[in-house]
Amino acid sequence: MSKTTDRYSELDRKFADRFDQLSQTEKALLGLPYIANDPPLITARLRARRLLYRFNHSQVSPTDPPALQPGERAQGVGASADDTSSANRGVEFDAMGPERRAILADLLGVEVSTLARVEIEPPFFCDYGTNIHLGDSFAANTNVTILDCADVHIGTGTVFGPFVQLYGGTHSTAIAEREHGLERALPIKVGSNCWLGGCTVVNAGVSIGNNCTIGCNSVVTRDIPDNSIAVGSPARVIRTLEAWELPRGAEGWEVAAKGLGREAQAASSKE
């Protein structure tokens, strides 16, 4: 049996004694077979569709950013809110605009203030929205899809290229299960400081560690450890980040922003 089938069997055994007492929503979040056409789940999806329509047809900020003053630098979306270094200070500007950000907060079921450093370019699609949990900063390019039938956690400072797809919803390979209209869902986790290149697909139940880069058009079918660069279908780790590529705070950002290579960064770390 495959690892996924083994996982299903383990979950089925674990919750067998109280399976009939669980709601369809609870079954989905636990990785158990569930009926997606359960009225509460349909209602939740319709709510998400209405909000997505509004989000995807909303206007960007009605104003342009002010001109930078001498010594200022544009504020990156992924910059830490606690970082007051010269590397990250500068003009902060909400290109999404208050209307679009408020709709996104409603979709995800969070306070608007928690999305101050989150930017998602329309069109965007998800199943429920409320099962998506974002870090302090996140940026997604256009046409990102997140099937959040189970919980999806995305860490701080992570960026998605266009057409990235996270498939939390899935099905059993057992025909008998599908014949009865049953579906499955497994959680997905993407760590902090990750970059998923355009058209990357992440399968249900996969965890991607911190500081990872996933190459364009990759299909991630198994867990990826921290500090990895992975590419291909299925995605395979081709190398691990070197010390000079790892997060180094404001000083490291300044060096990288100047376009310096590993030798200059290594020299900088010795100063």
C-alpha positions in Angstrom: 0.0 0.0 0.0 1.1 3.6 -0.6 1.9 5.9 2.3 -1.3 7.8 1.7 -3.4 4.6 1.9 -1.6 3.6 5.1 -2.3 7.0 6.5 -6.0 6.7 5.7 -6.1 3.3 7.3 -4.4 4.6 10.4 -6.9 7.5 10.7 -9.9 5.2 10.1 -8.7 2.9 13.0 -8.0 5.8 15.3 -11.5 7.4 15.0 -13.5 4.2 14.3 -15.2 4.2 17.8 -16.6 7.7 17.3 -16.9 8.0 13.5 -20.7 8.1 13.5 -20.8 10.9 16.1 -18.6 13.2 14.0 -20.0 15.9 11.7 -19.0 15.8 8.0 -16.9 19.0 8.7 -15.1 17.3 11.5 -14.5 14.2 9.4 -13.0 16.3 6.6 -10.6 18.1 9.0 -9.5 14.7 10.5 -8.8 13.1 7.2 -11.7 10.7 7.4 -14.1 9.9 4.5 -16.8 12.5 4.4 -19.7 13.7 2.3 -18.9 17.1 0.7 -22.5 17.7 -0.2 -23.5 18.0 3.4 -25.7 21.1 3.7 -23.3 22.9 6.2 -20.4 22.3 3.9 -22.3 23.5 0.9 -23.3 26.6 2.7 -19.7 27.3 3.7 -18.5 26.9 0.1 -21.3 29.1 -1.2 -20.3 31.8 1.3 -16.7 31.5 0.1 -17.8 31.7 -3.6 -19.7 35.0 -3.0 -16.8 36.5 -1.2 -14.4 35.3 -3.8 -16.5 37.0 -6.5 -16.3 40.2 -4.7 -12.6 39.9 -4.0 -11.7 39.0 -7.6 -13.8 41.9 -8.9 -12.7 44.5 -6.4 -10.7 47.6 -7.1 -7.1 48.1 -6.1 -6.1 51.1 -4.0 -7.7 54.2 -5.5 -4.5 56.2 -4.9 -0.9 55.9 -6.0 2.0 55.7 -3.4 3.8 58.9 -2.5 7.2 59.5 -4.0 10.1 58.2 -1.9 12.1 60.8 0.0 15.9 60.8 0.0 17.1 57.8 2.1 13.8 56.0 1.9 13.3 52.6 0.4 10.0 50.9 -0.6 8.6 48.6 2.0 8.6 44.9 1.0 5.5 42.8 1.8 7.6 40.2 3.5 9.5 42.6 5.7 9.1 41.9 9.4 6.9 44.3 11.3 9.4 44.3 14.1 12.4 45.1 11.9 13.2 48.8 12.1 16.5 48.6 10.3 17.3 50.9 7.4 17.0 47.9 5.1 13.3 47.6 5.7 12.2 51.2 6.6 10.5 53.2 4.0 7.2 54.1 2.6 4.5 51.6 3.4 1.7 51.5 0.9 -1.4 49.2 0.7 -1.7 48.4 -3.0 -4.6 46.0 -2.3 -6.7 48.8 -0.9 -9.0 48.7 2.1 -12.0 47.2 0.3 -10.1 44.2 -1.1 -8.2 43.6 2.2 -11.5 43.7 4.2 -13.1 41.1 1.9 -10.0 38.9 2.2 -10.3 39.2 6.0 -13.9 38.2 5.9 -13.1 35.2 3.6 -10.3 33.9 5.9 -12.3 34.7 9.1 -9.6 36.9 10.6 -9.2 40.5 11.7 -8.1 42.9 9.0 -5.2 44.0 11.1 -3.6 40.5 10.8 -3.4 40.9 7.1 -1.4 44.1 7.0 1.5 42.4 5.4 -0.5 40.0 3.2 -1.0 40.6 -0.6 -2.9 38.2 -2.9 -3.4 39.1 -6.5 -6.8 38.2 -8.1 -8.1 36.0 -9.4 -7.8 33.8 -6.3 -9.7 30.6 -5.5 -10.2 28.5 -2.4 -12.9 26.2 -1.1 -13.7 27.7 2.3 -11.1 30.3 3.3 -11.6 29.7 7.0 -9.2 26.7 6.9 -6.3 28.8 5.5 -3.9 30.1 8.2 -1.3 32.7 7.1 1.8 34.0 8.9 2.5 37.7 9.5 3.5 38.2 5.9 2.6 36.4 2.7 2.5 37.3 -1.0 0.6 35.4 -3.8 0.7 36.1 -7.4 -2.3 35.8 -9.7 -4.4 32.6 -10.2 -3.4 30.8 -6.9 -5.7 28.0 -5.9 -5.9 26.6 -2.3 -8.4 23.7 -1.8 -8.6 24.1 1.9 -10.9 21.2 2.6 -8.4 20.5 5.5 -6.3 23.0 7.3 -3.6 24.8 5.3 -0.8 26.6 7.2 1.5 29.0 5.4 4.4 30.6 7.3 5.7 34.1 7.5 7.6 35.6 4.6 6.5 33.0 2.1 5.7 33.9 -1.5 3.8 32.1 -4.2 4.3 32.5 -8.0 1.3 32.5 -10.4 -0.9 29.4 -10.7 0.5 27.8 -7.5 -2.0 25.1 -6.4 -2.4 23.6 -3.0 -4.7 20.5 -3.1 -5.9 19.8 0.5 -8.9 18.0 -1.0 -8.3 14.5 -2.3 -9.9 11.1 -2.8 -9.2 7.5 -2.0 -8.0 5.2 -4.7 -10.6 2.7 -3.4 -13.5 2.8 -5.9 -16.0 1.6 -3.3 -15.3 4.8 -1.3 -15.8 7.1 -4.3 -18.9 5.2 -5.5 -20.6 6.3 -2.2 -19.7 9.9 -2.9 -17.1 10.1 -0.2 -14.1 12.4 -0.3 -10.9 12.8 1.7 -8.9 15.8 2.9 -5.4 16.1 4.4 -3.7 19.2 5.8 -0.9 21.0 4.0 1.9 23.0 5.6 4.2 25.4 3.9 6.9 26.8 6.2 8.3 30.3 6.6 10.5 32.0 4.1 9.5 29.7 1.3 9.2 30.5 -2.4 6.9 28.3 -4.5 7.6 28.9 -8.2 4.8 29.4 -10.8 2.5 26.4 -11.5 3.8 24.4 -8.4 1.3 21.8 -7.2 1.3 20.6 -3.6 -0.6 17.5 -2.8 -2.8 16.8 0.2 -0.9 15.8 3.3 2.4 17.3 2.3 4.6 19.5 4.6 7.2 21.8 3.1 9.8 23.0 5.7 11.2 26.5 6.3 13.4 28.3 3.9 12.5 26.1 0.9 12.4 26.9 -2.8 10.2 24.8 -5.1 11.0 25.2 -8.8 8.3 26.1 -11.4 6.0 23.3 -12.5 7.0 21.0 -9.7 4.6 18.6 -8.2 5.2 18.1 -4.5 4.0 14.6 -3.5 6.1 14.1 -0.3 7.5 16.2 2.6 10.4 18.5 1.8 12.8 19.2 4.7 13.9 22.6 5.9 16.4 24.6 3.8 15.8 22.6 0.6 15.6 23.4 -3.1 13.4 20.9 -4.8 12.3 20.7 -8.4 10.5 18.2 -10.8 7.5 16.0 -11.0 7.6 14.5 -8.5 9.6 17.2 -6.7 13.0 16.0 -5.5 15.5 17.8 -3.4 18.5 18.8 -5.5 20.5 20.6 -2.8 20.4 22.2 0.6 20.9 25.9 1.2 24.4 26.9 2.2 25.0 29.0 5.3 25.2 32.3 3.3 21.8 31.7 1.8 20.0 31.3 5.2 18.1 34.2 6.9 20.5 36.6 8.6 18.2 39.4 9.6 18.6 43.0 8.5 22.4 42.9 7.9 22.0 39.9 5.6 19.2 41.6 3.7 21.4 44.7 3.1 24.2 42.6 1.6 21.8 40.7 -0.6 20.1 43.9 -1.8 23.4 45.1 -3.1 23.7 42.1 -5.3 26.7 40.6 -3.6 27.6 37.0 -3.9 28.6 34.4 -1.3 32.2 35.6 -1.0 31.1 39.1 -0.1 28.5 37.8 2.3 31.0 35.5 3.9 33.4 38.4 4.3 30.6 40.5 5.8 29.8 37.8 8.4 33.4 38.0 9.6 33.4 41.7 10.3 
